[in-house]
Each structure stands twice: as structure tokens, then as C-alpha cells.
Amino acid sequence: MKRYTYIANWKMNSDYNTSMRYIEQLVPFLKQAEQRIILCPSFLALAQTYASLAPTRALLGAQTCSAFAKGSYTGQIDAQSLKQAGCSFCLVGHSERRTYCHETIEDTVQQAKQLLQASITPILCIGETAEQRSASQTFSILEAQLTPLLNVYEDSCAELIVAYEPVWAIGTGTIPSRSQLDEALAWIKEHIKKQRNKADNTTILYGGSIGDANAASCLESPFLDGLLIGNASLDFQKFKNIVSLNC
Ligand code: PGA
């Protein structure tokens, strides 16, 4: 049976104390979960979440990192510190970072470099806005976001994780139709194969308004290796339902 990857992006939707209570609720479930589960709490909750996850096979991810290794960058967190806090993964280029923090493609490239140097696997988030889709720019946008990131992996044998996250689907309750999803995921797979000359050690995820009512239909896509879940990952019953789908 295929082992799927489920990433829980808690964003800033859960304060520290709430996150700590939630992790205690999650641990008994995580202990017997068969799928690969990666939790991405806020920076402050990373170390304690890592400690709580010890009796489970779940893994820890951060939501972003600095584009710099170290220096006078007030408020930023470097990749090495994330590694020391227990992170094995980190999101790169989430659309909320691109929108609210004005992160550019060059920023995402530098972040991916820092992460690979720190032996953290980047989770590359790419996706088009509604306007770009209606202007038939979906694939040119995906290409502009993905190509420079793939270049960073040239000599690396790290797992390549790409999350297709159309901006118009995040937090809106709308998900792509099955044909829109398949078309985008197939394009991403093909693009990776062409640019890297290989497709092994690649994980393709979908994210955007995933809940327990629509996850199963998305997972029917033959191109999909897992899901990146935002809001629903903070609802214990929904998260459990999603992650238990393929058991
Ligand atoms: P959502 O968020 O599931 O709440 O739409 C997904 C994401 O932003 O990764």
C-alpha cells in the first residue's frame, strides 16, 4: 500500500499553550499512525513539539526560515537553529509568505540553499493566483517559481518535495477540479523529470482547503503522494479522518 505524506501547517492559527494541549491530544493517535506525518507549528512551539513527538514516528517541520546563514537580521531564524530544534523539514515559498512578507523567488532560492546546507528538507510551495489562472498563466507561474528552486538541488540527493498550492484554493473552501489537479500535478512531475533528468526521490503534494470531506477524492489522483493541510490539521477529528483514509 502506498505510504502517503501528510503535512500539518498550523500557521499562526494556534497559540503556544493551545498547541501544547493539542499535541498531547495528537500523540496517542500519532503513535499508531502508519503514514508519514510532518507537523509544522510556529517557531516558538518547535522544540517542545519535538520533545512531545519522541514516542511517535511523526516528524517536525518549520513554516519558514531566514535566507541568510547568520548575521544582524533582527527577528529572523536561521536554518541551523531549526535543525538544532529538531526540524527535518521546512516550508519554502508558502503563498502567505510571498503575499504578506513579500518573499521573492530569489528569497525562496536562498532559503532552500540554507536548508539543504543544514540537512533540512525543503517543502517547495508553488501555485498560481485566480487572476493568473484565468489569464492562462498557470504553467508559466509554476515554471517561474519552480525552475530556480530545482537548480538549488543540482548536486544534492535530498528528497525533493513539491506542494502544489493554488493561491485561490488556500483557505477558501474551494479545491481544483480533478482535471485541474491532475493537469497541474502531471505538469510538475514532467517538469521535474525534464530539468533534473530523474524523477526518483520526489514527493508531490497538494494543499488548499483540504478537509475530511474532499481529501479522499484528491488522493485518487495517481500523481499525488500526499497532502498539505492548513485549517483542518488543527481539528483533531478532521485531521485523524484524513490521515486514516488509506489505512
Ligand atoms: P488550508 O491551508 O488547508 O487552510 O487552505 C493550506 C495551506 O495554506 O497550506
Boltz pocket constraint, residues with backbone or C-beta under 6 A from the ligand:
constraints:
  - pocket:
      binder: B
      contacts: [[A, 9], [A, 165], [A, 169], [A, 170], [A, 171], [A, 172], [A, 207], [A, 208], [A, 209], [A, 210], [A, 228], [A, 229], [A, 230], [A, 231], [A, 232]]
      max_distance: 6.0
